[in-house]
Amino acid sequence: MARRRFGKVRKLPSGKFQASFLAPNGKRQNAPQTFRTKTDADRWLVNVESDISRGTWLDEQLGRERFEEYASAYLRDNPDVGPRWEETCRRNMRLHMGDLLDRPLIAISAPVVRAWHSKALAGSGGRTSIAQSYRFLRTVMNQAKRDGAISVNPCSIKGAGTDRAKERTIASPVQVAELVENITPRYRAAVLLAAWCGLRRGEIIGLARVDLDLVADEVRVRRNRVELLETGEAFDKDPKTDAGKRPVSIPPHLRPFLVEHLDKWAGKTWLFVGQDGERMKGNAIYQAFVRARNRVGVEVSFHDLRHTGQTLAASTGATLADLKKRLGHASTAAALRYLHAVDGRDKEVAAELSKLAARGNAVELPRTIIVRH
């Protein structure tokens, strides 16, 4: 049986020859240039066939696609990209990635990436959004490599995609009480659930009345409210992981505030509603919190209240498993940060040891100790 010809060569009206072949993706592609002779076209097809068989073939047609078009298609077609991340990436493309948008994929080399990144850092953009932009660029170029548009991902700057976590301000219990005292009463329960239960703002707005069980002193997180900044679209979605759906025990001292909230400010279905009875907006909580924060004179963000809650929980002796459960995280990395924060009390421990040494025999120490694992 005769071997099927790999590609096709046809003569154009100009007298030159055009070569085409079926790419691995099943689509027919033309050579990026025409050829003076049929022999030249056949030789080009032989080289392409050899590259495909060795797994080194690159899709030159795809490689010439503009980064903006390819990246936009990636955001549109990837089922793992959520609406909030898509909005963030498109905003970063517009604000921070202008030098890359018109470049073909094959023209984005390692030196080009380094020059773009250096220029971005020297500009007025925030470090967090630049790190996000770099991670997005790296992800898109990884996809381009998998698609055969490029042979090597040009994003190789060590640490460029890492957003160094800033030191979070931790509010003291007294400061939390002052914030609650100074905020509009409708929002007091939101501050308390963030500070003492570690709930995110979207989780708080997503709570229904039935999610608050004051008999068991428990709040159950079932959903997260997502609000897009640019379009104003808002919708409920499941937490990112199964661990995000969780019951969180409520400290008993919150009960009077939550009872009052249910009686005066909760809606028929949803726990947090505006004065119009509709679902509360995240920005409404934010604005009310900023006003209270300014009155109190404490430098914390609303999200810092979540960190406050976890740090206070860690200080009570909560285990890593306890913190993971309250955080709603499947991984241990986030919970470990709060244990490390509590580790910072080591200097206080050392000072107390010196006081112990000074007391000497006045302190009677046990002769044995039982260690339980």
Secondary structure as GFF3:
##gff-version 3
##sequence-region A 1 373
A	DSSP	beta_strand	7	11	.	.	.	ID=ss1
A	DSSP	beta_strand	17	22	.	.	.	ID=ss2
A	DSSP	beta_strand	28	30	.	.	.	ID=ss3
A	DSSP	alpha_helix	38	54	.	.	.	ID=ss4
A	DSSP	alpha_helix	60	63	.	.	.	ID=ss5
A	DSSP	alpha_helix	67	77	.	.	.	ID=ss6
A	DSSP	alpha_helix	83	96	.	.	.	ID=ss7
A	DSSP	alpha_helix	98	101	.	.	.	ID=ss8
A	DSSP	three_ten_helix	105	107	.	.	.	ID=ss9
A	DSSP	alpha_helix	110	122	.	.	.	ID=ss10
A	DSSP	alpha_helix	127	146	.	.	.	ID=ss11
A	DSSP	alpha_helix	173	182	.	.	.	ID=ss12
A	DSSP	three_ten_helix	185	187	.	.	.	ID=ss13
A	DSSP	alpha_helix	188	197	.	.	.	ID=ss14
A	DSSP	alpha_helix	201	205	.	.	.	ID=ss15
A	DSSP	three_ten_helix	209	211	.	.	.	ID=ss16
A	DSSP	beta_strand	212	213	.	.	.	ID=ss17
A	DSSP	beta_strand	218	221	.	.	.	ID=ss18
A	DSSP	beta_strand	224	227	.	.	.	ID=ss19
A	DSSP	beta_strand	234	237	.	.	.	ID=ss20
A	DSSP	three_ten_helix	242	244	.	.	.	ID=ss21
A	DSSP	beta_strand	246	249	.	.	.	ID=ss22
A	DSSP	three_ten_helix	252	254	.	.	.	ID=ss23
A	DSSP	alpha_helix	255	264	.	.	.	ID=ss24
A	DSSP	alpha_helix	282	296	.	.	.	ID=ss25
A	DSSP	alpha_helix	302	315	.	.	.	ID=ss26
A	DSSP	alpha_helix	320	327	.	.	.	ID=ss27
A	DSSP	alpha_helix	333	343	.	.	.	ID=ss28
A	DSSP	alpha_helix	346	359	.	.	.	ID=ss29
A	DSSP	three_ten_helix	360	362	.	.	.	ID=ss30
###
